[in-house]
Amino acid sequence: MPRGRRRKPFKLKLKPTTLYTFSTVGLFILAGVIILSFSRQGPFLTKLYLILTHYFGWGVIFFPFLLMVAGLMLSRLRWRLAHPNVLVGGLLLLFSSIALSRSGLIGFEMWQNLAFLITSVGAFLFLLGFAFIGLVVFFNTSLEEMLLFLGKIFSLLRKATTRSQLNGKRLPFQIKEQRASERPALKIPTESGKPATVDLEGGKSPLKSLSAEGQVWEYPSLSLLADGLSGKADRGDIKGNAEKIEKTLESFGISARVSEVNLGPAVTQYALEIALGTKLSKVTALANDLALALAAPTGQIRIEAPIPGRSLVGVEVPNRSLEIVSLKRMLTSEQMKRNKSKLSVALGLNVSGEPIIADIGRMPHVLIAGATGSGKSVCIHSFITTFLFRASPAEVRLILIDPKRVELTQYNGIPHLLTPVIIEANKVLSALEWSIQTMDERYKKFAEVGVRNIEAYNELAGFTALPYIVIIIDELADIIMYAPAEVEDKICRIA
């Protein structure tokens, strides 16, 4: 009889990603079971709870968190908590805490052995140091930052304790009440031009500190912005202009047809289909003739030959009156909603009426130039307002420089400022020098963790993410006149 083939044994080959997925799901299930065991309902959950508390004491409450962190680390999901430093720091905190409190069998044995080796005082200092190391590793921060953080916590606790002790007790001194006539008055200019006097109750300033450190930042509502003017641009007779363009080109021997019209806030673009074999140079040479035929308001038109990405020629005719584009319209546009960058700003509408969104994070520097009244200050204000509506102080910080003291000083007091608005030219160099030093320090941090930019660093940093720093200078020419070489060198160094 022919010898039969030997059957291969059954083998289950799984991809590494599949194994990671199984491990992640298993760790999450285990964390859920431990959480359910806290209720002590059912024999299995009760037995599990008693075993865990017997060995780890109250430290068992950290187990679900550590298991979920380990599960997230095995997945490809990018979470701020899913980093090795969180897991290692949590384990150090867990074991040092249960040892200090002698909670559970493991904690008691750790304390007994350490106390036997280095005395009780030495064991206490040793475990306290390990707990502090666990905090530093958990938050992935430096010793100085952790000491400052703990100092703030102790300061808040001391203030709260003092306030509770003084609550309901009579002070050993009297506070002199301030009469209404002695209270400071704040003068606010009204629309009529006359200052209106407002009394401040109790001499308190109406401005409150808006520092968002340690708090959940609440983004301003877009309802604060005006909806904009309802007036539309005066584009003239669109159909008549299209016929004039076709007839003017035909009179010069060029066969063309207006296929579509794009309505922009400043110009109206007529897209032309040119006959095959027509040189575009003939069309562009007729710009003045078309402006004459259309009676262009500015006496000039622009011919875009061809329109990028299309086999059409664009004739842009200035509108007789401009359309006002509101910032609220730009911030509520779909293009802005899809853009997740905190440095995205709105530039306006293109010739087709579509929003133009730019990311200044991809630009080394931006120079806004133009004649007086062309809208340079409006552009700067729209940039700053966009930052205030889309980013928290922990995400974007600002340095505003305004030597003329007329444009940016009104932003004093906003929490996004690193320093009050700089109005003296001699302080500008110090601000730029500080920016260069901060930039160098950040590059050193990037090199230590092996990343190239701040986005990649913040993904790894977790709770210690670095904010973007945006420097805005109004009237750069005045600053350059004060110290030409130094200012130019520092700007080039930053860029």
Secondary structure, 3 states (H helix, E strand, C coil): CCCCCCCCCCCCCCCHHHHHHHHHHHHHHHHHHHHHHCCCCCHHHHHHHHHHHHHHHHHHHHHHHHHHHHHHHHCCCCCCCCCHHHHHHHHHHHHHHHHHCCCHHHHHHHHHHHHHHHHHHHHHHHHHHHHHHHHHHHHCCCHHHHHHHHHHHHHHHHHHHHHHHHCCCCCCCCCCCCCCCCCCEEEEECCCCCEEEEECHHHCCCCCCCCCCCCCCCCCCHHHCCCCCCCCCECCCHHHHHHHHHHHHHHCCCCEEEEEEEECCCEEEEEEEECCCCCHHHHHCCHHHHHHHHCCCCCCCEEECCCCCCCCEEEEEECCECCCCCHHHHHCCHHHHHCCCCCEEEEEECCCCCEEEEEHHHCCCCCCCCCCCCCHHHHHHHHHHHHHHHCCCCCEEEEEECCCCCCCHHHCCCCCECCCCECCHHHHHHHHHHHHHHHHHHHHHHHHHCCCCHHHHHHHHHHHCCCEEEEEECCHHHHHHHCHHHHHHHHHHHC
